[in-house]
Amino acid sequence: MLSVAEAQKRVLEGVFPLPTEVVALTDACGRVSAAPVRARLSNPPADVSSMDGYAVRAADLHARGVRLACIGHAPAGHPFAGQVGAGECVRIFTGSVMPAGTDAVLIQENASADGATISTTHTLAPGTYVRRLGQDFATGQVIIPAGCRLSAQDVGVAAAANHAWLEVARRPRVAIAATGDELLLPGSPVGPGQIANSNTPMLAALLRAAGAEPVMLPALRDDMADLATLERMVDGVDMLVTAGGASVGSHDLVRRGLEQVGMKTDFWKIAMRPGKPLMYGHLGRLPFIGLPGNPVAAFVCSIVFVLPALRRMAGIAQAIQPPVRAVLGADVPTNDQRMDHLRARLAHDAAGRLVATPFPVQDSAMLHVLAQSQALVLRAPHAPAARCGEMCDIIRIDHVPG
């Protein structure tokens, strides 16, 4: 059996970044930047006031008091066109461009107005309440690197830098097919021996949250002829993911069925739990990942293998995200030869430390336990028993990492 690390390496070696496309800024959130985004203007584009008050010359102010002549107003968007000289000031507002000749802002709370005369006993250092040109970013500066999953904040900074369109990686299109004679559509009448197909909608939701476009195919029967139809159903997709039929039973036919239509199998069987019967190969140039049929195993294998492959397709440099450190919230026994992924709850202790407490039952068909989990506690092959309070590595699943 392959180690998890070696299997991840092989999967990532077989997938490549997708072509790019240009999208409107309003549609860019969640997409991956395909090129560095450089500022088209500085922010702020000039020296501006950070407060309402009066633009002054700091040298004019002194503790014994001063009277200044207010020679104009400069609302935001309407800069004062003249020059401010000694003993003069201009009424200014937050975001207003600083008039020529001024270098500080006297806030209105510290000034008294008598018509066009302003008096104060406050002193100021040059630059007080002034946001300098380019203080946030300067023209030409890289404000978003390539390979970045764009957040709402990124959209905001791109807009401030005067971008209306961004070049992003095309979303990976992933075909999902569950296999098994027992599967039926959720909501259908349930006959003897039948179960609702939870894998397809669960995986589609996971992949959509990770930035992919899932293509949900009909459930396939445990029949070689039915499996052969997959080849005709995956035109235009970037990856094929199946769930079920990957084990060694007489009805687990996915590997044999796809090999008959040209699939080249790279590996089969991983030293991990849950998820030992995992397949990887290529159907022509199409990457294929065959997940186990047990829903928890299918989910865990998607986190470990499918999501890193999607990140590589999207051009994200760090396809495999590093684990997070946490405090173990319960004792765990010695591990066997397979890397374990224990479903766990997350909480914080009195010291503010992240605590991961594995559920006592870890059966790979228990979806309700998975739904209550926020993390997977990682247990290396042959790891010794660990006690509550020791440190451990976890993968967070309470939010899908982009």
Secondary structure, 3 states (H helix, E strand, C coil): CECHHHHHHHHHHCCCCCCEEEEEHHHCCCCEECCCEECCCCECCCCEECCCEEEECHHHCCCCCEEEEEEEEECCCCCCCCECCCCEEEEECCCCECCECCCEEEEHHHCEEECCEEEECCCCCCCCCEECCCCCECCCCEEECCCCECCHHHHHHHHHCCCCEEEEECCCEEEEEEECCCEECCCCCCCCCCEECCHHHHHHHHHHHCCCEEEECCCECCCHHHHHCHHHHCCCCCEEEEECCCCCCCCCCHHHHHHHCCEEEEEECECEECCCCCEEEEECCEEEEEECCCHHHHHHHHHHHHHHHHHHHCCCCCCCCCCEEEEECCCECCCCCCEEEEEEEEEECCCCCEEEEECCCCCCCCHHHHHCCCEEEEECCCCCCECCCCEEEEEECCCCCC
